[in-house]
Amino acid sequence: MADHFDEKSGVVPSKTSWGNWAQTIDEVFIEVNVPKGTKGREISCDIKPKGIKFCLKGQEFFKGELFGTVLADESTWVLEDNELVRIILVKSGRDAANCWHSLLTSEYSADPWTFNEMEKKLTLERFQKENPGFDFSKADISGNYSGGGPQFPS
């Protein structure tokens, strides 16, 4: 069995003051750097279909309306090595056109270059899903990715 597309091609992270976030067609990945020695019981991560709130020892790191809707019951978080929290949000809309511009509607926007790279990755991921026998992991495409695929002049 061939490797999964996202394992070979990686994701494009958007940096934040507390860590970073990235996305695939299906999921949004959030990495939160926390002080070494952090315990799971000190973390509060409330995931709702349209919102998220992350606190450590009662201190809010981020909170707000998500850019898109997620399946809260399928989303999760884990504390790794007592210093990194990984949050996985499962998108409810799963197609290349559902590329989030920001993590929250009001904060953590990807800069234009990062967003363009995110759109490229999602477009290549869509091509891989549509053509499972081909390897698009090293492919490079150009064009306007708005809407999940290259747009051609009419």
C-alpha positions as CSV (number, residue, x, y, z in Angstrom):
1,M,0.0,0.0,0.0
2,A,1.3,3.4,-0.9
3,D,2.0,6.1,1.7
4,H,-0.7,8.6,2.4
5,F,-0.4,11.8,0.4
6,D,-0.2,14.1,3.5
7,E,2.5,11.9,5.1
8,K,4.7,12.5,2.0
9,S,4.0,16.1,1.2
10,G,3.6,17.5,4.7
11,V,1.4,20.4,5.6
12,V,2.0,24.1,5.5
13,P,2.0,25.6,9.0
14,S,0.8,29.1,9.9
15,K,2.7,30.5,12.9
16,T,1.1,32.1,15.9
17,S,2.3,33.5,19.2
18,W,1.5,30.2,21.0
19,G,2.4,27.7,18.3
20,N,1.0,27.1,14.8
21,W,-1.9,25.6,12.9
22,A,-2.1,23.8,9.5
23,Q,-4.7,21.9,7.5
24,T,-5.5,19.2,5.0
25,I,-8.8,18.7,3.2
26,D,-10.2,16.7,6.1
27,E,-8.6,18.2,9.2
28,V,-7.1,21.3,10.9
29,F,-4.0,20.7,13.1
30,I,-3.2,23.0,16.0
31,E,0.1,22.8,17.9
32,V,0.2,24.7,21.2
33,N,3.6,25.1,22.9
34,V,3.1,24.8,26.7
35,P,5.7,25.0,29.5
36,K,7.7,21.8,30.0
37,G,6.2,19.7,32.8
38,T,2.5,20.6,32.0
39,K,0.0,18.0,33.1
40,G,-3.1,17.0,31.2
41,R,-5.4,18.0,34.1
42,E,-4.1,21.6,33.8
43,I,-5.4,21.9,30.2
44,S,-8.9,22.8,29.2
45,C,-9.8,22.4,25.5
46,D,-13.5,23.0,24.7
47,I,-14.2,22.1,21.0
48,K,-17.7,23.0,19.6
49,P,-18.8,22.7,15.9
50,K,-18.2,26.5,15.4
51,G,-15.9,27.4,18.2
52,I,-12.9,26.5,20.4
53,K,-11.5,27.6,23.7
54,F,-8.0,26.6,24.9
55,C,-6.8,27.4,28.5
56,L,-3.9,26.3,30.6
57,K,-4.1,26.6,34.4
58,G,-7.1,28.9,33.8
59,Q,-5.1,31.2,31.4
60,E,-6.8,31.6,28.0
61,F,-4.5,31.0,25.1
62,F,-7.1,31.4,22.4
63,K,-10.9,31.4,22.1
64,G,-13.4,32.2,19.3
65,E,-15.4,31.2,16.4
66,L,-13.7,28.8,14.1
67,F,-13.2,29.8,10.4
68,G,-15.2,26.7,9.4
69,T,-17.5,24.1,11.0
70,V,-16.0,21.0,12.6
71,L,-17.3,17.7,13.8
72,A,-16.7,18.3,17.5
73,D,-17.4,14.7,18.6
74,E,-14.6,13.5,16.2
75,S,-12.1,16.2,17.1
76,T,-9.6,15.6,19.9
77,W,-6.4,16.8,21.6
78,V,-3.4,15.2,23.2
79,L,-0.5,16.4,25.4
80,E,2.9,15.2,24.1
81,D,6.1,15.1,26.2
82,N,4.4,17.4,28.7
83,E,5.3,20.4,26.5
84,L,3.2,20.3,23.3
85,V,-0.6,20.0,22.8
86,R,-1.8,18.7,19.5
87,I,-5.4,19.5,18.6
88,I,-7.0,17.8,15.6
89,L,-10.2,19.3,14.4
90,V,-12.2,17.2,11.8
91,K,-13.7,19.5,9.2
92,S,-17.4,19.1,8.4
93,G,-16.8,20.3,4.8
94,R,-14.2,18.1,3.2
95,D,-13.1,19.3,-0.2
96,A,-10.3,21.4,-1.6
97,A,-12.5,24.5,-1.8
98,N,-12.8,24.4,2.0
99,C,-9.4,25.9,2.6
100,W,-9.5,28.0,5.9
101,H,-8.0,31.5,5.6
102,S,-7.6,31.6,9.3
103,L,-8.0,29.5,12.4
104,L,-10.6,31.7,13.9
105,T,-12.9,34.2,12.0
106,S,-11.2,37.1,13.7
107,E,-7.6,35.9,14.5
108,Y,-4.7,33.8,13.3
109,S,-5.0,34.5,9.6
110,A,-2.4,32.8,7.3
111,D,-0.3,35.4,5.6
112,P,-0.9,35.5,1.8
113,W,2.2,33.3,0.9
114,T,1.3,30.7,3.5
115,F,-2.4,30.7,2.5
116,N,-1.4,30.2,-1.2
117,E,0.8,27.3,-0.2
118,M,-2.0,25.8,1.9
119,E,-4.3,26.0,-1.2
120,K,-1.7,24.3,-3.3
121,K,-1.4,21.4,-0.8
122,L,-5.2,21.0,-0.6
123,T,-5.5,21.0,-4.4
124,L,-2.7,18.4,-4.8
125,E,-4.4,16.4,-2.0
126,R,-7.7,16.5,-4.0
127,F,-5.8,15.3,-7.1
128,Q,-4.3,12.4,-5.1
129,K,-7.8,11.4,-3.8
130,E,-9.3,11.6,-7.3
131,N,-6.3,9.6,-8.9
132,P,-5.2,7.1,-6.2
133,G,-2.7,5.3,-8.5
134,F,-0.6,8.5,-9.1
135,D,2.0,10.1,-6.8
136,F,1.4,13.9,-6.6
137,S,3.6,14.4,-3.4
138,K,6.4,16.1,-5.3
139,A,4.2,17.9,-7.9
140,D,4.3,21.6,-8.2
141,I,1.4,23.5,-9.8
142,S,0.8,27.1,-10.5
143,G,-2.3,29.2,-11.0
144,N,-5.1,30.8,-8.9
145,Y,-6.3,28.2,-6.4
146,S,-9.4,30.0,-5.3
147,G,-12.2,27.5,-5.0
148,G,-10.0,24.5,-4.6
149,G,-8.4,24.3,-8.0
150,P,-6.5,26.2,-10.7
151,Q,-8.8,28.7,-12.5
152,F,-8.3,29.2,-16.2
153,P,-9.2,32.3,-18.1
154,S,-12.3,32.0,-20.2
